Amino acid sequence: MPSGTWEDTAPRFRPPPGVTLFLPVVIAFLVQVPATAAVAAWSHLAPRWAIASIALATASALVLLAARALPGPTVAAVTLLTALSLFVPPEGGPPFISLPFAVIGAIVRGARLWAVISVGVGWVAVVGLSGFWAQAWSPFRVAVATLGLALCFAIGEGIRSRIDRASRRRALLAERRRTIELDERTRIARELHDVLAHSLSQISVQSGVGLHLFDRDPEQARAALTNIRSLSATGLDEVRGVLAFLRGDEAGEPRTAPLTPQPQLADLRTLVAQRNGLGLTVALDDRLDGALPPGETQTAAYRIVQEALTNVVRHSGATNAVVALSRKGDRLVVEIADDGTGAGGAPEGAGRRGMRERATMLEGTVEISDQAPNGTRVTARLPWQASP
């Protein structure tokens, strides 16, 4: 799948953790310490002031090493060292760029409150004490410092907001993918249930008849065994098709086409013929006059009929069943009625749920009524044309 689609949940490129930790430390150290030493030498500072200013510059850079583990205390410590440097000669020394790194890092790592309180207290202290300690700061200098700090906060908030949006997007895409995978597993389980329930129920009935008639009526027993062979071959082909689809999907390969085509309404005659016999008569009443809906609607209708007839054989004890196909407006109406006893109030099983799910996927409906002794009636209404 091409990159950039909504299914792409891979995180965007991020620099290695070592880079994000050590690069600010290296930059701050190389900018602050040599410049502070140069200004101290050029200004002919007393050794104690020169050592103090260089020590503050070095410390504020090295403190950034704790930014990942302790972002809050780190921004507080750097703010304190920066504030102290403003009261240590020389006047107008190089700015401590470790402070912007600390502020941005604290906001990005979730220590916003630490950054606001530390920088706020430091700003008030420096501006308030500057008039007592040395010459008061000019309004221009105060404005520039304030603007610079505000810009640091804005950059930090922007990066944090972008990281949060990316995290939410990845979580959303992962949830979408999980939903799609769950739907796909449900669809495959439904397909396997339909195929296996139909084939195995018929095989069970036919094998029972074959065993019962093996000695008395060999020809009927032979016919039952022939039906078992046909049903097992058809069922195996359909199961292989579903499993081939699943294997291709799990391996990350293009999905494999089924080994057998999806059943259509034309296959209902064969299905009905397989159900006839053994005390059950199934009739097909086709009122479509050759008109057919799209393939996916036909497949859903076939599977609904297949499951309904499987339930007739397994549960209802019916002797007669009718499958009726008709079109009413923009709907394909499929009715399966029998004269059995129905489900007898038993909880709805996977088969009936599967019929409803197939109809719902196409924006259709399935109604099931058990009216013993009048039998069971399944009515499916499916859209004649698929939704755009």
KELOVEX-93112 format. One record per residue: residue number from 1; residue in one letter; y, z, x of N, C-alpha, C in turn. Coordinates in steps of 0.1 Angstrom, whole numbers. Layout:
BEGIN
PT  kefi  setor    nyy    nzz    nxx   cayy   cazz   caxx    cyy    czz    cxx
PT   NUM      A      Y      Z      X      Y      Z      X      Y      Z      X
...
***
This chain:
BEGIN
PT  kefi  setor    nyy    nzz    nxx   cayy   cazz   caxx    cyy    czz    cxx
PT     1      M    -12      0      8      0      0      0     12      0      9
PT     2      P     22     -8      6     34     -9     14     41      5     14
PT     3      S     48      7     26     55     20     27     67     19     18
PT     4      G     72     31     14     84     32      5     81     33    -10
PT     5      T     68     31    -14     65     32    -28     64     47    -32
PT     6      W     64     49    -45     64     63    -50     51     70    -47
PT     7      E     40     63    -43     28     70    -40     28     74    -25
PT     8      D     38     70    -18     38     74     -3     43     88     -2
PT     9      T     33     98      0     37    112      1     38    116     16
PT    10      A     37    107     25     38    111     39     52    116     42
PT    11      P     54    127     50     67    132     53     74    122     62
PT    12      R     87    122     61     95    114     70     95    119     84
PT    13      F     99    110     94     98    114    108    107    126    110
PT    14      R    102    136    117    110    147    122    107    149    136
PT    15      P    118    153    144    116    155    158    106    167    160
PT    16      P    100    167    172     90    178    175     97    192    174
PT    17      P     90    202    171     97    216    170    103    220    183
PT    18      G     97    216    194    104    220    207    117    214    209
PT    19      V    119    202    204    132    195    205    143    203    197
PT    20      T    139    206    184    149    213    176    152    227    181
PT    21      L    144    233    188    146    246    193    154    246    206
PT    22      F    149    238    216    155    239    230    167    229    232
PT    23      L    168    219    224    179    209    226    193    216    224
PT    24      P    195    224    213    208    231    211    210    241    223
PT    25      V    200    247    227    202    257    238    207    250    251
PT    26      V    200    239    254    204    231    266    218    226    265
PT    27      I    221    220    254    235    214    252    245    225    253
PT    28      A    243    236    246    253    247    246    255    252    260
PT    29      F    244    254    267    244    259    281    252    250    290
PT    30      L    249    237    290    255    227    299    270    225    295
PT    31      V    273    227    283    287    225    279    296    237    282
PT    32      Q    290    249    279    298    261    279    299    267    293
PT    33      V    288    268    300    288    276    313    295    269    324
PT    34      P    292    256    327    300    250    338    315    249    334
PT    35      A    318    246    322    332    245    318    339    258    319
PT    36      T    333    269    315    339    282    316    341    286    331
PT    37      A    331    283    339    332    286    354    343    278    360
PT    38      A    344    265    356    355    257    361    369    262    357
PT    39      V    370    266    345    383    271    340    387    284    347
PT    40      A    376    292    349    379    305    356    383    303    370
PT    41      A    377    294    377    381    291    390    395    284    391
PT    42      W    398    275    382    411    269    382    422    278    379
PT    43      S    419    288    370    429    298    366    430    310    376
PT    44      H    422    310    386    422    321    396    420    335    389
PT    45      L    410    336    381    408    348    374    403    359    383
PT    46      A    405    371    379    399    382    387    384    381    385
PT    47      P    377    385    395    362    384    395    356    390    382
PT    48      R    361    402    378    355    409    367    356    400    354
PT    49      W    368    394    352    370    386    340    362    373    341
PT    50      A    361    367    353    354    355    355    339    357    352
PT    51      I    334    368    357    320    372    354    317    374    340
PT    52      A    327    382    333    325    385    319    325    372    311
PT    53      S    335    363    313    335    351    305    323    342    307
PT    54      I    318    341    320    306    333    322    294    339    316
PT    55      A    293    353    316    282    360    310    282    358    295
PT    56      L    294    358    289    294    356    274    290    342    271
PT    57      A    294    332    279    291    318    276    276    316    278
PT    58      T    270    322    288    256    321    290    248    328    279
PT    59      A    252    340    276    244    347    266    244    340    252
PT    60      S    256    335    248    257    329    235    248    316    234
PT    61      A    246    310    246    237    298    246    222    302    245
PT    62      L    219    313    253    205    317    254    200    324    241
PT    63      V    209    330    234    206    337    221    200    327    211
PT    64      L    204    314    213    199    304    203    183    302    204
PT    65      L    177    307    215    163    307    216    156    314    205
PT    66      A    163    324    199    157    332    188    160    326    174
PT    67      A    167    314    174    172    309    161    160    306    151
PT    68      R    149    301    156    138    298    147    132    310    141
PT    69      A    129    320    149    122    332    144    132    342    137
PT    70      L    144    343    141    154    352    136    167    345    134
PT    71      P    168    335    124    181    328    123    193    336    118
PT    72      G    190    347    110    201    355    106    207    363    117
PT    73      P    199    372    124    204    379    135    210    370    146
PT    74      T    205    358    148    210    349    158    224    345    155
PT    75      V    227    341    143    241    337    140    250    349    140
PT    76      A    245    361    137    254    373    139    257    376    153
PT    77      A    247    375    162    249    377    176    258    367    182
PT    78      V    256    354    179    264    343    185    279    345    180
PT    79      T    281    349    167    294    351    162    301    362    170
PT    80      L    294    373    172    299    384    180    303    380    194
PT    81      L    294    373    201    297    369    215    309    359    215
PT    82      T    310    350    205    321    341    204    334    348    202
PT    83      A    334    358    193    346    366    190    351    374    203
PT    84      L    341    379    210    345    387    222    351    377    233
PT    85      S    345    365    233    351    356    243    365    352    241
PT    86      L    370    353    229    384    350    225    393    360    231
PT    87      F    388    372    234    397    383    239    395    385    254
PT    88      V    387    376    260    385    377    275    392    365    281
PT    89      P    400    367    292    406    356    298    396    346    304
PT    90      P    400    334    305    413    328    304    416    324    290
PT    91      E    429    324    287    434    320    274    431    305    272
PT    92      G    426    301    261    423    287    258    411    281    266
PT    93      G    401    290    268    389    285    275    381    275    266
PT    94      P    370    270    271    362    260    264    356    266    251
PT    95      P    355    259    240    350    265    228    335    267    230
PT    96      F    330    277    223    315    280    223    309    271    212
PT    97      I    302    260    216    296    252    206    282    258    202
PT    98      S    279    269    208    267    276    203    269    281    189
PT    99      L    281    284    185    284    289    172    281    279    161
PT   100      P    286    266    162    282    256    152    266    255    151
PT   101      F    260    254    163    245    253    162    239    265    155
PT   102      A    244    277    157    238    289    150    241    289    135
PT   103      V    253    285    132    257    285    117    248    274    110
PT   104      I    247    262    115    240    251    109    225    255    108
PT   105      G    220    261    120    206    265    120    202    276    110
PT   106      A    212    285    108    209    296     99    209    291     85
PT   107      I    218    282     81    218    277     67    205    268     65
PT   108      V    202    260     74    190    251     73    177    260     71
PT   109      R    177    271     79    164    279     78    165    290     68
PT   110      G    175    290     59    175    299     47    182    312     49
PT   111      A    190    313     60    197    325     62    212    323     59
PT   112      R    215    317     48    229    314     44    238    327     43
PT   113      L    232    337     37    240    349     36    244    355     49
PT   114      W    235    355     58    238    360     72    250    352     78
PT   115      A    249    339     76    259    331     82    273    333     76
PT   116      V    273    334     63    286    337     56    292    350     60
PT   117      I    284    361     59    289    374     63    293    375     77
PT   118      S    285    370     86    288    371    101    301    363    104
PT   119      V    301    351    100    313    342    103    326    348     96
PT   120      G    324    352     83    336    358     76    341    370     83
PT   121      V    332    379     86    337    392     93    343    388    107
PT   122      G    337    379    114    342    375    127    356    369    126
PT   123      W    357    360    116    370    353    115    381    363    111
PT   124      V    379    372    102    389    382     98    392    391    110
PT   125      A    382    395    118    384    404    129    393    397    140
PT   126      V    389    384    143    397    377    154    411    375    149
PT   127      V    413    370    137    427    367    133    435    380    132
PT   128      G    429    391    127    436    403    125    439    410    138
PT   129      L    430    410    148    432    417    160    439    409    171
PT   130      S    440    396    168    446    388    179    461    392    182
PT   131      G    468    396    171    482    400    173    484    413    181
PT   132      F    473    422    180    474    434    188    469    433    202
PT   133      W    459    424    204    453    423    217    461    413    226
PT   134      A    466    403    220    473    393    228    483    386    219
PT   135      Q    488    375    223    497    368    215    490    363    202
PT   136      A    496    365    191    490    361    178    488    346    178
PT   137      W    477    343    171    473    329    170    483    321    161
PT   138      S    486    309    165    495    301    157    488    296    144
PT   139      P    496    294    134    490    289    121    481    276    124
PT   140      F    486    268    133    478    255    135    464    258    141
PT   141      R    464    268    150    451    272    156    442    278    146
PT   142      V    448    286    137    440    293    127    434    282    117
PT   143      A    442    272    114    438    262    105    427    253    111
PT   144      V    429    250    123    418    242    130    405    249    131
PT   145      A    406    262    135    394    270    136    387    271    122
PT   146      T    395    274    112    389    275     98    383    262     94
PT   147      L    390    251     96    384    238     92    371    235    100
PT   148      G    371    238    113    359    236    120    347    244    115
PT   149      L    350    257    111    339    265    106    334    260     92
PT   150      A    344    255     84    340    250     71    332    237     73
PT   151      L    335    229     83    327    217     85    313    220     90
PT   152      C    312    231     97    298    235    101    290    239     89
PT   153      F    296    247     80    289    251     68    286    239     59
PT   154      A    295    229     59    292    217     51    280    209     56
PT   155      I    280    208     70    269    201     76    256    208     74
PT   156      G    256    221     75    244    229     73    239    227     58
PT   157      E    248    228     49    244    227     35    239    213     32
PT   158      G    245    203     38    240    189     36    226    187     41
PT   159      I    223    192     53    210    191     59    200    199     50
PT   160      R    204    211     46    195    219     38    192    212     25
PT   161      S    202    207     18    200    200      6    191    188      7
PT   162      R    193    181     18    184    169     20    169    174     22
PT   163      I    167    184     30    154    189     32    147    194     19
PT   164      D    155    201     11    150    206     -2    146    194    -11
PT   165      R    155    184    -12    152    172    -20    139    165    -15
PT   166      A    138    164     -2    126    157      3    113    166      0
PT   167      S    115    179      1    103    188     -2     99    187    -17
PT   168      R    110    187    -26    107    185    -40    101    172    -43
PT   169      R    105    161    -36    100    148    -39     85    147    -34
PT   170      R     82    153    -23     68    153    -18     59    160    -28
PT   171      A     65    172    -33     57    180    -42     54    172    -55
PT   172      L     65    165    -60     64    157    -72     54    146    -70
PT   173      L     55    139    -59     46    127    -56     31    132    -55
PT   174      A     30    144    -48     16    149    -47     10    153    -61
PT   175      E     19    158    -69     14    162    -83     11    149    -91
PT   176      R     19    139    -89     16    126    -96      2    121    -91
PT   177      R      0    121    -78    -12    116    -73    -24    124    -78
PT   178      R    -22    138    -78    -33    146    -84    -36    142    -98
PT   179      T    -25    140   -106    -27    136   -120    -35    123   -121
PT   180      I    -31    113   -113    -37    100   -114    -52    102   -110
PT   181      E    -55    109    -99    -69    111    -95    -77    118   -106
PT   182      L    -71    128   -112    -78    135   -123    -81    125   -135
PT   183      D    -71    117   -138    -73    107   -149    -84     97   -145
PT   184      E    -84     94   -132    -94     84   -128   -108     90   -128
PT   185      R   -109    103   -124   -122    110   -125   -127    111   -139
PT   186      T   -117    114   -148   -121    115   -162   -126    102   -168
PT   187      R   -119     91   -164   -123     78   -168   -137     74   -163
PT   188      I   -139     77   -151   -153     74   -145   -163     82   -152
PT   189      A   -160     95   -154   -170    104   -161   -173     99   -175
PT   190      R   -162     94   -181   -164     89   -195   -173     77   -195
PT   191      E   -171     68   -185   -179     56   -184   -194     59   -181
PT   192      L   -196     69   -172   -210     73   -169   -216     79   -181
PT   193      H   -209     87   -188   -215     93   -200   -219     83   -210
PT   194      D   -210     73   -213   -213     63   -222   -226     55   -218
PT   195      V   -226     51   -206   -237     43   -201   -250     51   -201
PT   196      L   -250     63   -196   -262     71   -195   -267     77   -208
PT   197      A   -257     81   -216   -261     87   -229   -268     76   -238
PT   198      H   -262     64   -237   -268     53   -245   -281     49   -240
PT   199      S   -282     46   -227   -295     41   -221   -306     52   -222
PT   200      L   -303     64   -218   -313     74   -217   -318     79   -231
PT   201      S   -309     79   -241   -313     83   -254   -323     72   -259
PT   202      Q   -320     60   -257   -329     49   -262   -342     49   -254
PT   203      I   -341     51   -241   -354     52   -233   -362     64   -238
PT   204      S   -356     75   -241   -364     86   -246   -371     83   -259
PT   205      V   -363     77   -268   -370     74   -281   -381     64   -279
PT   206      Q   -378     53   -272   -388     42   -270   -400     47   -262
PT   207      S   -398     56   -253   -410     61   -245   -418     70   -254
PT   208      G   -412     78   -263   -419     86   -273   -428     77   -282
PT   209      V   -422     66   -287   -429     57   -296   -440     51   -288
PT   210      G   -438     47   -276   -448     40   -268   -460     49   -266
PT   211      L   -458     62   -263   -469     72   -261   -476     74   -274
PT   212      H   -469     74   -285   -475     77   -298   -484     66   -302
PT   213      L   -480     53   -299   -487     41   -304   -496     35   -293
PT   214      F   -497     42   -282   -504     35   -270   -519     32   -274
PT   215      D   -525     41   -281   -539     38   -285   -541     31   -298
PT   216      R   -532     34   -308   -534     28   -321   -528     14   -322
PT   217      D   -517     12   -316   -510     -2   -317   -505     -6   -303
PT   218      P   -513    -12   -295   -509    -15   -281   -497    -25   -281
PT   219      E   -497    -34   -291   -486    -44   -291   -472    -37   -293
PT   220      Q   -472    -27   -303   -459    -20   -305   -456    -11   -292
PT   221      A   -466     -6   -286   -464      2   -274   -458     -7   -263
PT   222      R   -464    -20   -262   -459    -29   -252   -444    -33   -255
PT   223      A   -441    -35   -268   -427    -38   -271   -418    -26   -267
PT   224      A   -422    -14   -269   -414     -2   -266   -412     -2   -250
PT   225      L   -423     -4   -243   -421     -4   -228   -412    -16   -224
PT   226      T   -413    -27   -230   -404    -38   -227   -389    -35   -229
PT   227      N   -387    -28   -240   -373    -23   -243   -368    -13   -233
PT   228      I   -378     -4   -229   -374      6   -219   -370     -2   -206
PT   229      R   -378    -12   -202   -374    -19   -190   -361    -26   -191
PT   230      S   -358    -32   -202   -345    -39   -204   -333    -29   -204
PT   231      L   -335    -17   -211   -325     -7   -212   -322     -1   -198
PT   232      S   -333      2   -191   -331      8   -177   -324     -2   -168
PT   233      A   -327    -15   -169   -321    -24   -160   -306    -26   -163
PT   234      T   -303    -27   -176   -289    -28   -180   -281    -15   -176
PT   235      G   -287     -3   -179   -280      9   -175   -278     10   -160
PT   236      L   -288      7   -152   -286      7   -138   -275     -2   -133
PT   237      D   -274    -14   -139   -264    -23   -135   -250    -17   -138
PT   238      E   -249    -11   -149   -236     -6   -153   -232      7   -144
PT   239      V   -242     15   -142   -240     27   -133   -236     22   -119
PT   240      R   -243     12   -114   -240      7   -100   -225      2   -100
PT   241      G   -221     -5   -111   -207    -10   -111   -197      1   -111
PT   242      V   -200     12   -118   -190     23   -118   -190     30   -104
PT   243      L   -202     32    -98   -203     38    -85   -197     30    -74
PT   244      A   -199     17    -75   -192      8    -66   -177      9    -66
PT   245      F   -172     10    -78   -158     12    -80   -153     25    -74
PT   246      L   -161     35    -76   -157     48    -71   -158     49    -56
PT   247      R   -169     43    -50   -170     43    -35   -158     35    -29
PT   248      G   -154     24    -34   -143     17    -29   -130     25    -29
PT   249      D   -128     32    -40   -116     40    -42   -116     52    -32
PT   250      E   -127     59    -30   -128     70    -21   -126     66     -6
PT   251      A   -131     55     -3   -130     50     11   -117     44     14
PT   252      G   -108     44      5    -95     38      8    -95     23      9
PT   253      E   -106     17      3   -107      2      4   -103     -3     -9
PT   254      P   -101    -17    -10    -98    -23    -23   -109    -20    -33
PT   255      R   -105    -17    -45   -115    -13    -55   -125    -25    -58
PT   256      T   -137    -21    -58   -148    -31    -60   -149    -35    -74
PT   257      A   -150    -48    -77   -152    -53    -91   -166    -48    -95
PT   258      P   -167    -45   -108   -180    -41   -114   -191    -52   -112
PT   259      L   -204    -47   -110   -214    -57   -108   -217    -64   -121
PT   260      T   -214    -58   -133   -216    -65   -146   -202    -64   -152
PT   261      P   -199    -75   -160   -186    -75   -167   -185    -64   -178
PT   262      Q   -173    -60   -181   -171    -50   -191   -176    -56   -205
PT   263      P   -183    -48   -213   -188    -53   -225   -177    -56   -235
PT   264      Q   -180    -66   -243   -170    -72   -253   -176    -71   -267
PT   265      L   -168    -75   -277   -173    -74   -291   -185    -84   -293
PT   266      A   -185    -94   -285   -197   -104   -287   -210    -97   -283
PT   267      D   -209    -86   -275   -221    -79   -271   -226    -69   -281
PT   268      L   -219    -68   -292   -223    -58   -302   -236    -63   -309
PT   269      R   -238    -76   -310   -250    -80   -317   -263    -76   -309
PT   270      T   -262    -77   -296   -273    -72   -288   -275    -57   -289
PT   271      L   -263    -50   -289   -264    -35   -291   -270    -31   -304
PT   272      V   -266    -38   -315   -271    -35   -328   -286    -38   -328
PT   273      A   -290    -49   -322   -304    -53   -322   -313    -43   -315
PT   274      Q   -307    -37   -304   -315    -26   -297   -317    -14   -305
PT   275      R   -307    -11   -314   -308      1   -322   -318     -1   -334
PT   276      N   -320    -13   -338   -329    -15   -349   -343    -11   -346
PT   277      G   -350     -7   -356   -364     -3   -354   -366     12   -353
PT   278      L   -378     16   -353   -382     30   -352   -376     38   -363
PT   279      G   -376     32   -375   -371     39   -387   -356     39   -389
PT   280      L   -349     31   -381   -334     30   -382   -331     15   -384
PT   281      T   -323     12   -394   -318     -1   -396   -303     -2   -394
PT   282      V   -298    -10   -384   -284    -11   -381   -280    -25   -385
PT   283      A   -269    -26   -392   -263    -39   -396   -249    -41   -390
PT   284      L   -246    -53   -387   -233    -56   -382   -225    -65   -392
PT   285      D   -214    -60   -397   -205    -67   -406   -192    -71   -399
PT   286      D   -192    -83   -394   -181    -89   -387   -172    -97   -396
PT   287      R   -160    -92   -398   -150    -98   -407   -139   -104   -399
PT   288      L   -140   -106   -386   -129   -111   -378   -128   -126   -378
PT   289      D   -138   -133   -383   -138   -148   -384   -135   -154   -370
PT   290      G   -141   -149   -360   -139   -155   -346   -127   -150   -339
PT   291      A   -117   -144   -345   -105   -139   -338   -109   -127   -330
PT   292      L   -103   -126   -318   -107   -115   -309    -94   -109   -303
PT   293      P    -93    -96   -302    -82    -89   -295    -84    -91   -280
PT   294      P    -74    -85   -272    -75    -85   -257    -88    -78   -252
PT   295      G    -92    -81   -240   -104    -76   -234   -105    -61   -234
PT   296      E    -94    -54   -231    -95    -39   -230    -97    -33   -244
PT   297      T    -92    -39   -254    -94    -34   -267   -108    -37   -271
PT   298      Q   -114    -48   -268   -128    -51   -271   -137    -41   -264
PT   299      T   -134    -38   -251   -143    -29   -244   -142    -15   -250
PT   300      A   -130    -10   -254   -129      3   -260   -137      3   -273
PT   301      A   -136     -8   -281   -143     -8   -294   -158     -8   -292
PT   302      Y   -163    -16   -282   -177    -16   -279   -182     -2   -275
PT   303      R   -174      5   -266   -179     18   -262   -179     28   -274
PT   304      I   -169     27   -282   -169     36   -294   -181     34   -303
PT   305      V   -184     21   -305   -196     18   -313   -208     23   -306
PT   306      Q   -209     21   -293   -221     25   -286   -223     40   -287
PT   307      E   -212     48   -285   -213     62   -286   -217     67   -300
PT   308      A   -211     60   -310   -214     64   -324   -228     62   -327
PT   309      L   -234     50   -323   -248     47   -326   -257     56   -318
PT   310      T   -253     60   -306   -261     70   -298   -262     83   -306
PT   311      N   -250     87   -311   -250    100   -319   -259     99   -332
PT   312      V   -259     87   -338   -268     85   -349   -282     87   -346
PT   313      V   -287     81   -334   -300     82   -330   -304     96   -326
PT   314      R   -295    103   -320   -298    116   -314   -296    127   -324
PT   315      H   -287    127   -333   -283    138   -341   -285    137   -356
PT   316      S   -282    125   -361   -280    125   -376   -293    123   -384
PT   317      G   -304    118   -378   -316    116   -386   -314    105   -397
PT   318      A   -305     95   -395   -302     85   -404   -313     74   -404
PT   319      T   -314     67   -416   -323     56   -417   -315     42   -417
PT   320      N   -302     43   -421   -294     31   -422   -280     34   -416
PT   321      A   -275     24   -409   -262     24   -403   -255     11   -404
PT   322      V   -242     10   -406   -235     -2   -407   -223     -2   -397
PT   323      V   -221    -12   -389   -210    -14   -380   -201    -25   -386
PT   324      A   -189    -21   -390   -180    -31   -396   -168    -33   -387
PT   325      L   -164    -46   -385   -152    -50   -377   -143    -57   -386
PT   326      S   -130    -54   -386   -120    -60   -394   -106    -59   -388
PT   327      R    -97    -67   -393    -83    -66   -388    -74    -63   -399
PT   328      K    -66    -53   -397    -56    -49   -407    -42    -48   -401
PT   329      G    -34    -58   -403    -21    -59   -397    -23    -61   -382
PT   330      D    -17    -52   -374    -18    -53   -360    -28    -44   -354
PT   331      R    -38    -41   -362    -48    -31   -358    -62    -37   -359
PT   332      L    -71    -35   -349    -85    -37   -350    -91    -25   -356
PT   333      V    -98    -26   -367   -105    -15   -374   -120    -16   -372
PT   334      V   -125     -5   -366   -140     -5   -363   -145      7   -371
PT   335      E   -155      5   -380   -161     15   -388   -176     16   -385
PT   336      I   -181     28   -383   -195     30   -381   -199     41   -391
PT   337      A   -208     37   -401   -212     46   -412   -227     47   -412
PT   338      D   -232     59   -414   -246     61   -415   -249     70   -427
PT   339      D   -262     71   -431   -266     80   -442   -274     92   -437
PT   340      G   -270     97   -425   -277    108   -420   -270    121   -423
PT   341      T   -274    132   -416   -269    145   -419   -256    149   -411
PT   342      G   -252    140   -402   -240    143   -394   -243    154   -383
PT   343      A   -232    159   -378   -233    169   -367   -236    183   -372
PT   344      G   -236    185   -385   -240    198   -390   -230    209   -387
PT   345      G   -217    206   -385   -207    216   -381   -208    220   -367
PT   346      A   -215    213   -358   -216    217   -344   -203    214   -337
PT   347      P   -200    221   -327   -187    218   -319   -187    204   -314
PT   348      E   -175    198   -313   -173    184   -309   -178    183   -294
PT   349      G   -186    174   -291   -192    172   -278   -184    162   -270
PT   350      A   -189    159   -258   -182    150   -249   -182    136   -254
PT   351      G   -192    132   -262   -192    119   -267   -181    116   -277
PT   352      R   -179    125   -286   -168    123   -296   -154    125   -289
PT   353      R   -153    134   -280   -141    135   -272   -138    122   -265
PT   354      G   -148    116   -259   -147    103   -252   -142     92   -261
PT   355      M   -147     91   -273   -142     81   -283   -127     83   -286
PT   356      R   -123     95   -288   -109     98   -291   -100     94   -278
PT   357      E   -105     98   -267    -97     95   -255    -96     80   -252
PT   358      R   -106     72   -255   -105     58   -253    -95     52   -263
PT   359      A    -95     57   -275    -85     52   -285    -71     56   -281
PT   360      T    -70     68   -277    -56     74   -273    -50     66   -262
PT   361      M    -59     62   -252    -54     54   -240    -47     41   -245
PT   362      L    -52     36   -256    -46     23   -261    -37     25   -272
PT   363      E    -32     38   -274    -24     42   -285    -30     39   -299
PT   364      G    -43     42   -299    -50     40   -312    -55     54   -316
PT   365      T    -63     54   -327    -68     67   -333    -83     65   -336
PT   366      V    -90     77   -336   -104     77   -341   -105     89   -351
PT   367      E   -110     86   -363   -113     96   -373   -128     97   -375
PT   368      I   -133    109   -375   -147    112   -377   -149    121   -389
PT   369      S   -156    117   -399   -159    126   -410   -174    127   -412
PT   370      D   -178    140   -413   -192    143   -416   -193    148   -430
PT   371      Q   -199    140   -439   -200    143   -453   -214    143   -458
PT   372      A   -222    152   -452   -236    153   -457   -237    156   -472
PT   373      P   -246    150   -480   -256    141   -475   -252    126   -475
PT   374      N   -239    124   -475   -234    110   -475   -233    105   -460
PT   375      G   -237    112   -450   -237    107   -437   -224    109   -429
PT   376      T   -222    102   -418   -211    103   -410   -204     89   -409
PT   377      R   -190     90   -409   -182     78   -408   -173     79   -397
PT   378      V   -173     70   -388   -164     70   -376   -155     58   -378
PT   379      T   -142     60   -379   -132     49   -381   -122     49   -369
PT   380      A   -123     38   -362   -114     36   -350   -103     26   -353
PT   381      R    -91     29   -351    -80     19   -353    -74     17   -339
PT   382      L    -75      5   -334    -70      1   -321    -60    -10   -322
PT   383      P    -50    -10   -313    -40    -21   -314    -46    -34   -311
PT   384      W    -42    -44   -319    -47    -58   -316    -42    -63   -303
PT   385      Q    -29    -61   -301    -23    -65   -288    -20    -53   -280
PT   386      A    -22    -53   -267    -19    -42   -258     -5    -40   -257
PT   387      S     -1    -27   -255     13    -24   -254     19    -30   -241
PT   388      P     32    -35   -242     37    -41   -230     40    -31   -219
***
